[in-house]
Amino acid sequence: MASIQAKALSCAGSKELKVLQIRQLKDELDSGRGPGKETAFSLLNAIGETPLIRIRNMTGHLKGVEIFAKAEWLNPGGSIKDRAGLRIIEDGERSGQLTREKIILDSTSGNTGIAYAMIAAIKGYRVELVVPENISEERKKALEAYGVKLIFTDPLLGSDGALLEAKRIYEANPKNYFLADQYNNPSNWKAHYETTGVEIIYQTRGRATHLVAGVGTGGTLMGTGKRLKEFDPGIKLFGVQPDSGFHGIEGLKHMETAIRPGIYDESILDGTIFVKTEEAYEMARRLAREEGLWVGPSSGAALWASLKLAESIEKGLIVTILPDGGSRYPEYCSDCDKQKRRFSLKYQREISPSHQLL
Ligand SMILES: Cc1ncc(COP(=O)(O)O)c(C=O)c1O
């Protein structure tokens, strides 16, 4: 192969080169080598193995610290949630709890729903999702395109309201549904233990010293973190949360004011970094303009926290996670209070104290 390449270089652009390239392609096809994962390709095989991108332009002021980011919007469903969705569904199949006639049911504010919807379409399952009525039009459109049945809950009750409604629907008719329950299902964090964590170890050649990741269900941080800690107990784990219950960072939870996910175990963390909505949006904007990474606000929050951490240590390799892309969001927080009102349970309770959850 090396000699073919050397020859190709020496006659670049010539007819001889084309003949050589075609011969090489034929050789590779015959021998089963060459790029491409599988001949019988399924979109499910494209989940995971995302690039780990070095943040270069925004880290010039850091001396001994590097920041790398997992480009999770490059998953086929457009977010990190493809990983958890696939594992939840396939573990359901393996355990016998998810059968052909059952409907996959969960509450989600978007990304997990899109992941379930895409995977279910490929595998031939039906999906019903309970979502707060105020999820963005972009997300509604995507879910409808995949043929999902949407059940809307009162926007004043936020994602916790949707969660309780999904539970109610399931309990009223358990034979009809497979309750995916991303907040309490261990398959969620196991997806990241088996994939995201392993990829980071390989991609950094075992050099990662810190992991910084946003917390929604906690699946990403718990699974990836457990795997990294097992590989090297010295690796430090940091969660990223909105600074208050009144926030507009879609996908993230302010744990103190939200229903705590069953899979979230704070005891394995070395710390939590709290980020303001405005800081998250501004950082997402900068990531697009300065690094060419058009990402969503939870990615902005993760990078803001990573930079803060990087500025407080002398040496290290920080890995962070960019969960989804900027195209899922209508605007870069031109009116941040509007964004906060959409996602803030605390605020929603304040303006409507009659909407008590528990
Ligand atoms: C945009 C976005 N960021 C971050 C997260 C957090 O991921 P996890 O649920 O694994 O904690 C989510 C989860 O829904 C998300 O949608």
Ligand as a Chemical Component Dictionary entry (heavy atoms), coordinates in Angstrom:
data_LIG
# 
_chem_comp.id                   LIG 
_chem_comp.type                 NON-POLYMER 
_chem_comp.pdbx_formal_charge   0 
_chem_comp.three_letter_code    LIG 
# 
loop_
_chem_comp_atom.comp_id 
_chem_comp_atom.atom_id 
_chem_comp_atom.alt_atom_id 
_chem_comp_atom.type_symbol 
_chem_comp_atom.charge 
_chem_comp_atom.model_Cartn_x 
_chem_comp_atom.model_Cartn_y 
_chem_comp_atom.model_Cartn_z 
_chem_comp_atom.pdbx_ordinal 
LIG C1 C1 C 0 -29.203 19.415 25.307 1  
LIG C2 C2 C 0 -28.855 18.518 26.426 2  
LIG N1 N1 N 0 -27.766 18.756 27.132 3  
LIG C3 C3 C 0 -27.417 17.965 28.165 4  
LIG C4 C4 C 0 -28.183 16.918 28.567 5  
LIG C5 C5 C 0 -27.782 16.112 29.760 6  
LIG O1 O1 O 0 -27.565 14.773 29.534 7  
LIG P1 P1 P 0 -27.880 13.668 30.625 8  
LIG O2 O2 O 0 -29.360 13.428 30.610 9  
LIG O3 O3 O 0 -27.118 12.476 30.199 10 
LIG O4 O4 O 0 -27.468 14.180 31.973 11 
LIG C6 C6 C 0 -29.338 16.671 27.860 12 
LIG C7 C7 C 0 -30.230 15.627 28.258 13 
LIG O5 O5 O 0 -31.379 15.569 27.891 14 
LIG C8 C8 C 0 -29.678 17.479 26.749 15 
LIG O6 O6 O 0 -30.803 17.269 26.032 16 
# 
loop_
_chem_comp_bond.comp_id 
_chem_comp_bond.atom_id_1 
_chem_comp_bond.atom_id_2 
_chem_comp_bond.value_order 
_chem_comp_bond.pdbx_ordinal 
LIG C1 C2 SING 1  
LIG C2 N1 SING 2  
LIG C2 C8 DOUB 3  
LIG N1 C3 DOUB 4  
LIG C3 C4 SING 5  
LIG C4 C5 SING 6  
LIG C4 C6 DOUB 7  
LIG C5 O1 SING 8  
LIG O1 P1 SING 9  
LIG P1 O2 DOUB 10 
LIG P1 O3 SING 11 
LIG P1 O4 SING 12 
LIG C6 C7 SING 13 
LIG C6 C8 SING 14 
LIG C7 O5 DOUB 15 
LIG C8 O6 SING 16 
# 
